Amino acid sequence: MSEDGPGAALRALVLAAVSDDLVTPETAVTVVEREDNPGPIARLSGLVKQDGASDDGETAIVGMIPHIDRSLARQIVGDLDADTRLVFTGAAGERLDGPAGGAIRSALAAHGVTAYRHDGDSPLGVLLVGERAVVGLFDERGLAAVLWSDAAPVREWAAATCRRFFAAAESV
């Protein structure tokens, strides 16, 4: 990860959000940038598949997504079982209402995803995947970096962020 790349920017945003509670070995975060191998899409897909499965085999994912990436959606949505609730904001929310909106909403529903639309925007996507917080930084090319942590301060910040977006969203 470069010191001035999207991974460093994402780490700085999350550190600022959770304050100094994160600066201990017990509260480590992992960051992957687009240029890393495997990159953020592959790592995010793996995290969802690995950490989203509960003991009963169902997926437990809650989050907010500002960008719909087709390659990521294909990798992740096909593996979802149930109890997935996502708020779509920014460009992702606009796509739910656009020409392909009906097809997107239908595909989400077919995979057990409960979708909500938020009128705002964000450069970050925030997910709670099982017991792990996952944060993605998006740019004009898509997912630039992904950060994940099971540290309590990061999970608490991610949960609070998701609650704010859900409170201001409407069901689609």
N, C-alpha and C positions, 0 to 999 in steps of 0.2 A: 504494500500500500504506500503510495507516494504521500509526502507530507502536505502537498497542496491539491491532491486529487479529490474525487467525490467521496472516497472512503474516509479521508481525514475530515472533510466537511460534515459528513454524517455523524462520525464519532463526536465531533465538537458540538453539534446540535443536541445530541442525546445527553452528553455530559453536562451541558448547560441546563437541560431540562430536569435532570435528576440531582443537580448540584454536586458537591464533593463526595456524596455517599458512594459514588461509583469508583473512586480511586483507591481501591484495595484489591488484593489478589482474589478475595472471595467474591467480588462483584465484577468479574472480568466480562468484557464483551469481545465478540469476534466480528471482524469486518472483512467483506470480500468486495472487490471492485470488478467492473466490467472486464478489465484486462487480465484479471487473475484466471487461473485454470484450476478447478472449474470456476466459472464466473458466477455472478449473483443469481441468474435464472436457475442454473443447475443446483446451486446450494439451497435456494428457496424451495425448489421442488422437493429436494431431499428432506429438508426440514419439515415440510408439510406432511410428507409421507411417513417420516419417522416419528415425529413428535405429535402429530395430529391424531394418531390412533389412540383411543382409550382402551381400557381393559375389555370392554364389550365389543371392540372392533369398530366402533363408530368414530367419526372424525369430530373433533371439538375445535372449531376455528371461529374466532370473532375478530372483525377488523374493519378497517377503512382503507379503500383503494382509490387513488386518484388517476390511475392510468390502466387501461386494459391492454395487455400484451398478448397477442394471439398464441405465440409459442409457449408462453408461461401458462396461459389458460388451458391449452391442450394438455400440458404435462400434469397440471394440478387438478383441474375440475374432473377429469375422468377417474381420479382416485378417491374422490370425496364420497362418503357414505351418508352422513346425516349431521344435523345440528351445526350447520355452517351458516353464519349470519354475517353479511358484508354490507357496508355502506359504500356506495359508489359516489365519489365527489369529483369536481373538476371535469376534465375530459372524459373520464369514465362515466360520470353521471350523465353527461350530455349524450354519450353513445346509447344509453338506455332509452333515450327519447328520440334518437335519430332514426334514419331509414332502416338500420339493422337492429333497432331496439327490440322489436318483437321476437326476433330470432334469438337474440342474446338472453332476454328474459326467459324465454322458453327453455333454452339450454341450461340456464342456471337452475330453474325449477326442476327440470328433469334429473339434475344431479343433487337435489336436496338443498340447494342454496337459497336461503331467504334473503332477498335483495331489498335494499333501501337506497333512496336517492337523497343526496345532500346538495344544496345549491352553491356551496362555497368551493374552495379549492385548497390544495396543499401540495407541496413538493414531496411530502413524505407519505408513504403507505405504512400503516401500523396494524400488525396482527398479533393476536394472542393465539398461539398454537400449542395446545396442551398447557404445559407449565412454562412455556418459553415465550418471551417477547421477541418479535421479529419486526425490524424497521427497514423499509426500503426508501432510497433516495432516487427520485425520478428526474430526468432531464429530457431535452427534446428528442433524444434517441431511445428513451425508455428507461429501464431499470439500470441505474449507474452503479449503485452499491447497495449491499444489504448488510445489516448488523443484526446479531442475535445474542441474547443473553437470558439466563435463568435467574439473574440477580433480582432480588426483591425490589430495589429502587426502580429498575428499568421496567419490570412487570407492572408495578404500581403506576408509573407514569403512562405506560402503554394502555393500561386499563382505563385510567382517567381520560386519556385522549379519545379512546373509543367511545366511552360513555358520552362525552361532549358531542361527538359527531352523531351518535345514535339519537340523542335527545333532540337534535335539530334536523333529523332526517324524516322522510316519509316513506312508507312501504310502497313498493312498486308491484 
